[in-house]
Amino acid sequence: MFALSGTIGHNLRPYAVFLILLLSIIVFVPSQLYSQTGHNQVKLIWTASGDDGFLGQASYYDIRYSTEPVGNDTTLWWQSAMEAENLPKPSLAGRKDFCIIENLSIDQHYYFAVRVADEAYNWSNIVNIAEIPKISCADVNGDLAFDYIDLTYLLSFLYGDGPPPAYPGSGDVDNSGNINVADAMYIINYRFNFGPPPDCGD
């Protein structure tokens, strides 16, 4: 990946992009979308490319992930990254594809990248598809944020018939090893009385 700067870069950017598309056997432009599916899973969603630029249908996906950023040496990163399993067959160009990657840890920051190939195994370049930040123990409802909704979610779980915390370990904001009313009081104290922040055992 490269960047063009200044006025020249701004003016040449459309031509540079067109040239890259023209010279590539395969062009993969995934939508950088993802959504958590709960617990230790993530659902990756992207837009399929074709086997000839934006036309046709590719044949193979290869998605890999790591707790290390992709960085400049994409080949080294790719070789050391974990390989995702049970990947779908590519759809027709322009349609959405997805996969679910399991057995992730909520206390890790993950980076995902993808390659796609045609029937002759001509592989595309490595493309970043998503970055999943480390999940906070205070993210009780699994929306990747810590706010008042998490307090409501936790109280509903403790005193109503609400669902359990979205991830293993989330909800235990005082790092006691248990999820109880003390965690709700911890959140209230932090939010309203300038108490200490959630203790996720980092």
CYANA upper distance limits for C-alpha pairs under 8 A (distance plus 0.5 A):
  3 ALA  CA      9 GLY  CA      8.38
  4 LEU  CA      8 ILE  CA      8.13
  4 LEU  CA      9 GLY  CA      4.74
  4 LEU  CA     10 HIS  CA      7.53
  4 LEU  CA     12 LEU  CA      8.47
  4 LEU  CA     13 ARG  CA      7.45
  5 SER  CA      9 GLY  CA      5.11
  5 SER  CA     10 HIS  CA      7.30
  6 GLY  CA     10 HIS  CA      6.80
  7 THR  CA     11 ASN  CA      6.69
  8 ILE  CA     12 LEU  CA      6.50
  9 GLY  CA     13 ARG  CA      6.22
 12 LEU  CA     16 ALA  CA      6.58
 13 ARG  CA     17 VAL  CA      6.65
 14 PRO  CA     18 PHE  CA      6.71
 15 TYR  CA     19 LEU  CA      6.62
 16 ALA  CA     20 ILE  CA      6.74
 17 VAL  CA     21 LEU  CA      6.78
 18 PHE  CA     22 LEU  CA      6.59
 19 LEU  CA     23 LEU  CA      6.66
 20 ILE  CA     24 SER  CA      6.59
 21 LEU  CA     27 VAL  CA      6.83
 21 LEU  CA     53 GLY  CA      7.25
 22 LEU  CA     53 GLY  CA      8.30
 24 SER  CA     53 GLY  CA      7.76
 24 SER  CA    124 SER  CA      8.37
 25 ILE  CA     51 ASP  CA      8.11
 25 ILE  CA     52 ASP  CA      6.74
 25 ILE  CA     53 GLY  CA      7.24
 25 ILE  CA    122 ASN  CA      7.98
 25 ILE  CA    124 SER  CA      7.98
 26 ILE  CA     49 SER  CA      8.41
 26 ILE  CA     50 GLY  CA      7.66
 26 ILE  CA     51 ASP  CA      6.27
 26 ILE  CA     52 ASP  CA      6.17
 26 ILE  CA     53 GLY  CA      5.76
 26 ILE  CA    116 VAL  CA      8.19
 26 ILE  CA    117 ALA  CA      7.71
 26 ILE  CA    118 ASP  CA      8.10
 26 ILE  CA    122 ASN  CA      8.10
 26 ILE  CA    123 TRP  CA      7.68
 26 ILE  CA    124 SER  CA      5.94
 27 VAL  CA     49 SER  CA      6.98
 27 VAL  CA     50 GLY  CA      7.90
 27 VAL  CA     51 ASP  CA      8.40
 27 VAL  CA     52 ASP  CA      7.95
 27 VAL  CA     53 GLY  CA      5.43
 27 VAL  CA     54 PHE  CA      7.41
 27 VAL  CA    124 SER  CA      6.98
 28 PHE  CA     48 ALA  CA      7.73
 28 PHE  CA     49 SER  CA      5.73
 28 PHE  CA     50 GLY  CA      8.31
 28 PHE  CA     53 GLY  CA      8.23
 28 PHE  CA    115 ARG  CA      8.06
 28 PHE  CA    116 VAL  CA      7.46
 28 PHE  CA    124 SER  CA      7.36
 28 PHE  CA    125 ASN  CA      8.43
 28 PHE  CA    127 VAL  CA      7.95
 29 VAL  CA     47 THR  CA      7.44
 29 VAL  CA     48 ALA  CA      8.08
 29 VAL  CA     49 SER  CA      7.13
 29 VAL  CA    127 VAL  CA      8.24
 30 PRO  CA     46 TRP  CA      5.21
 30 PRO  CA     47 THR  CA      5.35
 30 PRO  CA     48 ALA  CA      7.23
 30 PRO  CA     49 SER  CA      8.26
 30 PRO  CA    127 VAL  CA      8.39
 30 PRO  CA    129 ILE  CA      6.79
 31 SER  CA     45 ILE  CA      7.69
 31 SER  CA     46 TRP  CA      5.17
 31 SER  CA     47 THR  CA      6.01
 31 SER  CA    129 ILE  CA      7.62
 32 GLN  CA     45 ILE  CA      8.10
 32 GLN  CA     46 TRP  CA      7.10
 32 GLN  CA    128 ASN  CA      8.47
 32 GLN  CA    129 ILE  CA      5.74
 32 GLN  CA    130 ALA  CA      6.19
 33 LEU  CA     44 LEU  CA      7.23
 33 LEU  CA     45 ILE  CA      6.08
 33 LEU  CA     46 TRP  CA      6.95
 33 LEU  CA    129 ILE  CA      7.93
 33 LEU  CA    130 ALA  CA      7.13
 34 TYR  CA     42 VAL  CA      7.98
 34 TYR  CA     43 LYS  CA      6.44
 34 TYR  CA     44 LEU  CA      5.21
 34 TYR  CA     45 ILE  CA      6.04
 34 TYR  CA    130 ALA  CA      7.12
 35 SER  CA     42 VAL  CA      6.94
 35 SER  CA     43 LYS  CA      5.92
 35 SER  CA     44 LEU  CA      7.13
 35 SER  CA     45 ILE  CA      8.33
 36 GLN  CA     41 GLN  CA      7.20
 36 GLN  CA     42 VAL  CA      5.24
 36 GLN  CA     43 LYS  CA      6.30
 36 GLN  CA    142 GLY  CA      7.82
 36 GLN  CA    143 ASP  CA      8.17
 37 THR  CA     41 GLN  CA      6.31
 37 THR  CA     42 VAL  CA      5.96
 37 THR  CA     43 LYS  CA      6.48
 38 GLY  CA     42 VAL  CA      7.78
 38 GLY  CA    142 GLY  CA      7.13
 38 GLY  CA    166 ALA  CA      5.91
 38 GLY  CA    167 TYR  CA      6.64
 39 HIS  CA    166 ALA  CA      5.99
 39 HIS  CA    167 TYR  CA      4.43
 39 HIS  CA    168 PRO  CA      6.47
 40 ASN  CA    102 GLU  CA      6.54
 40 ASN  CA    103 ASN  CA      5.94
 40 ASN  CA    104 LEU  CA      5.30
 40 ASN  CA    105 SER  CA      6.44
 40 ASN  CA    106 ILE  CA      7.07
 40 ASN  CA    167 TYR  CA      7.03
 40 ASN  CA    168 PRO  CA      7.95
 41 GLN  CA    100 ILE  CA      7.17
 41 GLN  CA    101 ILE  CA      6.08
 41 GLN  CA    102 GLU  CA      4.90
 41 GLN  CA    103 ASN  CA      6.80
 41 GLN  CA    104 LEU  CA      6.50
 42 VAL  CA    100 ILE  CA      6.15
 42 VAL  CA    101 ILE  CA      5.95
 42 VAL  CA    102 GLU  CA      7.20
 42 VAL  CA    104 LEU  CA      8.42
 43 LYS  CA     98 PHE  CA      7.30
 43 LYS  CA     99 CYS  CA      6.27
 43 LYS  CA    100 ILE  CA      4.96
 43 LYS  CA    101 ILE  CA      7.02
 44 LEU  CA     98 PHE  CA      5.85
 44 LEU  CA     99 CYS  CA      6.00
 44 LEU  CA    100 ILE  CA      6.85
 44 LEU  CA    101 ILE  CA      8.34
 44 LEU  CA    129 ILE  CA      8.50
 44 LEU  CA    130 ALA  CA      7.99
 45 ILE  CA     96 LYS  CA      7.27
 45 ILE  CA     97 ASP  CA      6.30
 45 ILE  CA     98 PHE  CA      4.86
 45 ILE  CA     99 CYS  CA      7.42
 46 TRP  CA     96 LYS  CA      6.13
 46 TRP  CA     97 ASP  CA      6.02
 46 TRP  CA     98 PHE  CA      6.81
 46 TRP  CA    129 ILE  CA      7.96
 47 THR  CA     93 ALA  CA      8.02
 47 THR  CA     94 GLY  CA      6.21
 47 THR  CA     95 ARG  CA      6.10
 47 THR  CA     96 LYS  CA      5.08
 47 THR  CA     97 ASP  CA      6.61
 48 ALA  CA     90 PRO  CA      6.92
 48 ALA  CA     91 SER  CA      6.53
 48 ALA  CA     92 LEU  CA      7.08
 48 ALA  CA     93 ALA  CA      5.47
 48 ALA  CA     94 GLY  CA      5.86
 48 ALA  CA     95 ARG  CA      6.02
 48 ALA  CA     96 LYS  CA      6.46
 48 ALA  CA     97 ASP  CA      6.76
 49 SER  CA     53 GLY  CA      7.32
 49 SER  CA     54 PHE  CA      5.84
 49 SER  CA     55 LEU  CA      7.64
 49 SER  CA     56 GLY  CA      8.39
 49 SER  CA     57 GLN  CA      7.50
 49 SER  CA     58 ALA  CA      7.37
 49 SER  CA     92 LEU  CA      7.73
 49 SER  CA     93 ALA  CA      4.91
 49 SER  CA     94 GLY  CA      6.68
 50 GLY  CA     54 PHE  CA      5.38
 50 GLY  CA     55 LEU  CA      5.11
 50 GLY  CA     56 GLY  CA      5.01
 50 GLY  CA     57 GLN  CA      4.79
 50 GLY  CA     58 ALA  CA      5.48
 50 GLY  CA     92 LEU  CA      6.99
 50 GLY  CA     93 ALA  CA      5.10
 50 GLY  CA     94 GLY  CA      8.46
 51 ASP  CA     55 LEU  CA      6.97
 51 ASP  CA     56 GLY  CA      6.00
 51 ASP  CA     57 GLN  CA      5.64
 51 ASP  CA     58 ALA  CA      4.81
 51 ASP  CA     59 SER  CA      8.00
 51 ASP  CA    117 ALA  CA      7.76
 51 ASP  CA    118 ASP  CA      5.75
 52 ASP  CA     56 GLY  CA      6.79
 52 ASP  CA     57 GLN  CA      8.41
 54 PHE  CA     93 ALA  CA      6.38
 54 PHE  CA     94 GLY  CA      7.94
 55 LEU  CA     92 LEU  CA      8.43
 55 LEU  CA     93 ALA  CA      6.30
 56 GLY  CA     92 LEU  CA      6.58
 56 GLY  CA     93 ALA  CA      6.43
 57 GLN  CA     90 PRO  CA      7.16
 57 GLN  CA     91 SER  CA      6.73
 57 GLN  CA     92 LEU  CA      5.17
 57 GLN  CA     93 ALA  CA      6.27
 57 GLN  CA    118 ASP  CA      8.36
 58 ALA  CA     90 PRO  CA      6.20
 58 ALA  CA     91 SER  CA      7.91
 58 ALA  CA     92 LEU  CA      8.00
 58 ALA  CA     93 ALA  CA      8.39
 58 ALA  CA    116 VAL  CA      7.48
 58 ALA  CA    117 ALA  CA      6.52
 58 ALA  CA    118 ASP  CA      5.29
 58 ALA  CA    119 GLU  CA      7.58
 59 SER  CA     89 LYS  CA      7.00
 59 SER  CA     90 PRO  CA      6.41
 59 SER  CA    116 VAL  CA      8.00
 59 SER  CA    117 ALA  CA      6.34
 59 SER  CA    118 ASP  CA      5.34
 59 SER  CA    119 GLU  CA      5.84
 60 TYR  CA     89 LYS  CA      6.69
 60 TYR  CA     90 PRO  CA      6.83
 60 TYR  CA    116 VAL  CA      6.07
 60 TYR  CA    117 ALA  CA      5.59
 60 TYR  CA    118 ASP  CA      7.05
 60 TYR  CA    119 GLU  CA      8.11
 60 TYR  CA    121 TYR  CA      8.41
 61 TYR  CA     87 LEU  CA      7.24
 61 TYR  CA     88 PRO  CA      7.91
 61 TYR  CA     89 LYS  CA      7.58
 61 TYR  CA     90 PRO  CA      7.35
 61 TYR  CA    114 VAL  CA      7.60
 61 TYR  CA    115 ARG  CA      6.43
 61 TYR  CA    116 VAL  CA      5.09
 61 TYR  CA    117 ALA  CA      7.07
 62 ASP  CA     83 GLU  CA      7.95
 62 ASP  CA     84 ALA  CA      7.84
 62 ASP  CA     87 LEU  CA      8.07
 62 ASP  CA    114 VAL  CA      6.15
 62 ASP  CA    115 ARG  CA      5.70
 62 ASP  CA    116 VAL  CA      6.75
 63 ILE  CA     83 GLU  CA      6.68
 63 ILE  CA     84 ALA  CA      5.98
 63 ILE  CA     87 LEU  CA      8.37
 63 ILE  CA    112 PHE  CA      7.59
 63 ILE  CA    113 ALA  CA      6.25
 63 ILE  CA    114 VAL  CA      4.83
 63 ILE  CA    115 ARG  CA      6.95
 64 ARG  CA     78 TRP  CA      7.45
 64 ARG  CA     81 ALA  CA      6.25
 64 ARG  CA     82 MET  CA      5.80
 64 ARG  CA     83 GLU  CA      5.01
 64 ARG  CA     84 ALA  CA      6.03
 64 ARG  CA    112 PHE  CA      6.31
 64 ARG  CA    113 ALA  CA      6.06
 64 ARG  CA    114 VAL  CA      6.88
 65 TYR  CA     81 ALA  CA      5.86
 65 TYR  CA     82 MET  CA      5.75
 65 TYR  CA     83 GLU  CA      7.20
 65 TYR  CA     84 ALA  CA      7.85
 65 TYR  CA    110 TYR  CA      7.19
 65 TYR  CA    111 TYR  CA      5.92
 65 TYR  CA    112 PHE  CA      4.85
 65 TYR  CA    113 ALA  CA      6.85
 66 SER  CA     81 ALA  CA      5.59
 66 SER  CA     82 MET  CA      6.65
 66 SER  CA    110 TYR  CA      6.12
 66 SER  CA    111 TYR  CA      5.92
 66 SER  CA    112 PHE  CA      7.27
 67 THR  CA    108 GLN  CA      7.05
 67 THR  CA    109 HIS  CA      6.03
 67 THR  CA    110 TYR  CA      5.06
 67 THR  CA    111 TYR  CA      6.54
 68 GLU  CA     77 TRP  CA      8.45
 68 GLU  CA    109 HIS  CA      8.48
 68 GLU  CA    110 TYR  CA      7.65
 68 GLU  CA    111 TYR  CA      7.25
 69 PRO  CA    110 TYR  CA      8.39
 69 PRO  CA    111 TYR  CA      6.47
 70 VAL  CA     74 THR  CA      6.53
 70 VAL  CA     77 TRP  CA      6.38
 70 VAL  CA     78 TRP  CA      8.49
 70 VAL  CA    111 TYR  CA      7.50
 70 VAL  CA    113 ALA  CA      8.43
 70 VAL  CA    128 ASN  CA      8.27
 71 GLY  CA     77 TRP  CA      8.09
 73 ASP  CA     77 TRP  CA      6.92
 74 THR  CA     78 TRP  CA      6.44
 74 THR  CA    126 ILE  CA      7.50
 75 THR  CA     79 GLN  CA      6.74
 76 LEU  CA     80 SER  CA      6.90
 77 TRP  CA     81 ALA  CA      6.51
 84 ALA  CA    101 ILE  CA      7.10
 85 GLU  CA    101 ILE  CA      8.06
 86 ASN  CA     99 CYS  CA      8.15
 87 LEU  CA     99 CYS  CA      6.56
 88 PRO  CA     97 ASP  CA      7.89
 88 PRO  CA     98 PHE  CA      7.78
 88 PRO  CA     99 CYS  CA      7.34
 90 PRO  CA     97 ASP  CA      7.51
 91 SER  CA     95 ARG  CA      6.67
 91 SER  CA     96 LYS  CA      7.84
 91 SER  CA     97 ASP  CA      7.18
104 LEU  CA    108 GLN  CA      8.48
106 ILE  CA    134 LYS  CA      6.53
106 ILE  CA    135 ILE  CA      5.48
106 ILE  CA    136 SER  CA      8.03
106 ILE  CA    167 TYR  CA      7.61
106 ILE  CA    168 PRO  CA      7.98
107 ASP  CA    134 LYS  CA      5.89
107 ASP  CA    135 ILE  CA      6.44
107 ASP  CA    136 SER  CA      7.96
108 GLN  CA    133 PRO  CA      7.81
108 GLN  CA    134 LYS  CA      5.39
108 GLN  CA    135 ILE  CA      7.85
109 HIS  CA    131 GLU  CA      8.17
109 HIS  CA    132 ILE  CA      6.39
109 HIS  CA    133 PRO  CA      5.15
109 HIS  CA    134 LYS  CA      4.88
109 HIS  CA    135 ILE  CA      8.37
110 TYR  CA    131 GLU  CA      6.36
110 TYR  CA    132 ILE  CA      5.54
110 TYR  CA    133 PRO  CA      6.91
110 TYR  CA    134 LYS  CA      7.95
111 TYR  CA    128 ASN  CA      8.34
111 TYR  CA    130 ALA  CA      6.73
111 TYR  CA    131 GLU  CA      5.13
111 TYR  CA    132 ILE  CA      6.85
112 PHE  CA    128 ASN  CA      6.58
112 PHE  CA    129 ILE  CA      6.21
112 PHE  CA    130 ALA  CA      5.76
112 PHE  CA    131 GLU  CA      6.68
113 ALA  CA    126 ILE  CA      6.88
113 ALA  CA    127 VAL  CA      5.86
113 ALA  CA    128 ASN  CA      4.77
113 ALA  CA    129 ILE  CA      5.64
113 ALA  CA    130 ALA  CA      7.54
114 VAL  CA    126 ILE  CA      6.21
114 VAL  CA    127 VAL  CA      5.87
114 VAL  CA    128 ASN  CA      6.99
114 VAL  CA    129 ILE  CA      7.04
115 ARG  CA    123 TRP  CA      7.03
115 ARG  CA    124 SER  CA      6.00
115 ARG  CA    125 ASN  CA      6.67
115 ARG  CA    126 ILE  CA      5.73
115 ARG  CA    127 VAL  CA      7.02
116 VAL  CA    123 TRP  CA      6.16
116 VAL  CA    124 SER  CA      5.97
117 ALA  CA    121 TYR  CA      5.68
117 ALA  CA    122 ASN  CA      5.65
117 ALA  CA    123 TRP  CA      4.82
117 ALA  CA    124 SER  CA      6.66
118 ASP  CA    122 ASN  CA      6.13
118 ASP  CA    123 TRP  CA      7.56
135 ILE  CA    139 ASP  CA      7.37
135 ILE  CA    144 LEU  CA      7.21
136 SER  CA    144 LEU  CA      8.30
136 SER  CA    146 PHE  CA      8.29
136 SER  CA    170 SER  CA      7.40
136 SER  CA    200 CYS  CA      7.42
137 CYS  CA    169 GLY  CA      6.58
137 CYS  CA    170 SER  CA      4.42
137 CYS  CA    171 GLY  CA      6.24
137 CYS  CA    172 ASP  CA      6.72
137 CYS  CA    173 VAL  CA      6.27
137 CYS  CA    198 PRO  CA      7.80
137 CYS  CA    199 ASP  CA      8.26
137 CYS  CA    200 CYS  CA      5.96
138 ALA  CA    146 PHE  CA      6.40
138 ALA  CA    150 ASP  CA      7.68
138 ALA  CA    170 SER  CA      6.36
138 ALA  CA    171 GLY  CA      6.17
138 ALA  CA    172 ASP  CA      7.79
138 ALA  CA    173 VAL  CA      6.08
138 ALA  CA    198 PRO  CA      6.85
138 ALA  CA    200 CYS  CA      8.35
139 ASP  CA    143 ASP  CA      7.37
139 ASP  CA    144 LEU  CA      6.69
139 ASP  CA    145 ALA  CA      6.31
139 ASP  CA    146 PHE  CA      5.69
139 ASP  CA    150 ASP  CA      6.82
139 ASP  CA    166 ALA  CA      8.48
139 ASP  CA    170 SER  CA      6.64
139 ASP  CA    171 GLY  CA      7.59
140 VAL  CA    146 PHE  CA      8.35
140 VAL  CA    150 ASP  CA      5.64
140 VAL  CA    151 LEU  CA      8.26
140 VAL  CA    153 TYR  CA      7.31
140 VAL  CA    154 LEU  CA      7.09
140 VAL  CA    165 PRO  CA      5.46
140 VAL  CA    166 ALA  CA      6.45
140 VAL  CA    167 TYR  CA      7.86
140 VAL  CA    170 SER  CA      5.82
140 VAL  CA    171 GLY  CA      5.57
141 ASN  CA    149 ILE  CA      8.12
141 ASN  CA    150 ASP  CA      6.24
141 ASN  CA    153 TYR  CA      6.78
141 ASN  CA    154 LEU  CA      8.48
141 ASN  CA    165 PRO  CA      6.39
141 ASN  CA    166 ALA  CA      5.79
142 GLY  CA    165 PRO  CA      8.11
142 GLY  CA    166 ALA  CA      5.62
142 GLY  CA    167 TYR  CA      7.36
146 PHE  CA    150 ASP  CA      6.90
147 ASP  CA    151 LEU  CA      7.85
148 TYR  CA    152 THR  CA      7.01
149 ILE  CA    153 TYR  CA      6.51
150 ASP  CA    154 LEU  CA      6.56
151 LEU  CA    155 LEU  CA      6.69
151 LEU  CA    184 ALA  CA      6.88
151 LEU  CA    187 ILE  CA      7.35
151 LEU  CA    188 ILE  CA      8.34
152 THR  CA    156 SER  CA      6.58
153 TYR  CA    157 PHE  CA      6.79
153 TYR  CA    162 GLY  CA      7.66
153 TYR  CA    165 PRO  CA      8.38
154 LEU  CA    158 LEU  CA      6.71
154 LEU  CA    164 PRO  CA      8.34
154 LEU  CA    165 PRO  CA      7.64
154 LEU  CA    171 GLY  CA      7.37
154 LEU  CA    184 ALA  CA      7.38
155 LEU  CA    159 TYR  CA      6.30
155 LEU  CA    160 GLY  CA      7.79
155 LEU  CA    181 VAL  CA      8.45
155 LEU  CA    184 ALA  CA      7.41
156 SER  CA    160 GLY  CA      5.19
156 SER  CA    161 ASP  CA      6.90
156 SER  CA    162 GLY  CA      5.35
156 SER  CA    163 PRO  CA      8.23
157 PHE  CA    161 ASP  CA      6.46
157 PHE  CA    162 GLY  CA      4.83
157 PHE  CA    163 PRO  CA      6.18
157 PHE  CA    164 PRO  CA      6.25
157 PHE  CA    165 PRO  CA      8.21
158 LEU  CA    162 GLY  CA      8.24
158 LEU  CA    180 ASN  CA      7.35
158 LEU  CA    181 VAL  CA      7.82
165 PRO  CA    170 SER  CA      6.44
165 PRO  CA    171 GLY  CA      6.48
166 ALA  CA    170 SER  CA      7.40
171 GLY  CA    179 ILE  CA      6.49
171 GLY  CA    183 ASP  CA      7.43
172 ASP  CA    176 SER  CA      7.25
172 ASP  CA    177 GLY  CA      7.11
172 ASP  CA    178 ASN  CA      6.59
172 ASP  CA    179 ILE  CA      5.52
172 ASP  CA    180 ASN  CA      8.36
172 ASP  CA    183 ASP  CA      6.61
172 ASP  CA    200 CYS  CA      8.07
173 VAL  CA    183 ASP  CA      6.01
173 VAL  CA    186 TYR  CA      7.55
173 VAL  CA    187 ILE  CA      7.92
173 VAL  CA    198 PRO  CA      5.42
173 VAL  CA    199 ASP  CA      6.01
173 VAL  CA    200 CYS  CA      6.70
174 ASP  CA    182 ALA  CA      8.08
174 ASP  CA    183 ASP  CA      6.35
174 ASP  CA    186 TYR  CA      7.12
174 ASP  CA    198 PRO  CA      6.68
174 ASP  CA    199 ASP  CA      5.69
174 ASP  CA    200 CYS  CA      7.74
175 ASN  CA    199 ASP  CA      6.05
175 ASN  CA    200 CYS  CA      6.35
175 ASN  CA    201 GLY  CA      6.73
179 ILE  CA    183 ASP  CA      6.85
180 ASN  CA    184 ALA  CA      7.65
181 VAL  CA    185 MET  CA      6.77
182 ALA  CA    186 TYR  CA      6.52
183 ASP  CA    187 ILE  CA      6.84
184 ALA  CA    188 ILE  CA      6.81
185 MET  CA    189 ASN  CA      6.49
186 TYR  CA    190 TYR  CA      6.66
186 TYR  CA    195 GLY  CA      8.19
186 TYR  CA    198 PRO  CA      8.16
187 ILE  CA    191 ARG  CA      6.53
187 ILE  CA    198 PRO  CA      7.89
188 ILE  CA    192 PHE  CA      6.28
188 ILE  CA    193 ASN  CA      7.93
189 ASN  CA    193 ASN  CA      5.40
189 ASN  CA    194 PHE  CA      7.00
189 ASN  CA    195 GLY  CA      5.54
189 ASN  CA    196 PRO  CA      8.25
190 TYR  CA    194 PHE  CA      5.56
190 TYR  CA    195 GLY  CA      4.48
190 TYR  CA    196 PRO  CA      6.14
190 TYR  CA    197 PRO  CA      6.49
190 TYR  CA    198 PRO  CA      8.35
191 ARG  CA    195 GLY  CA      7.69
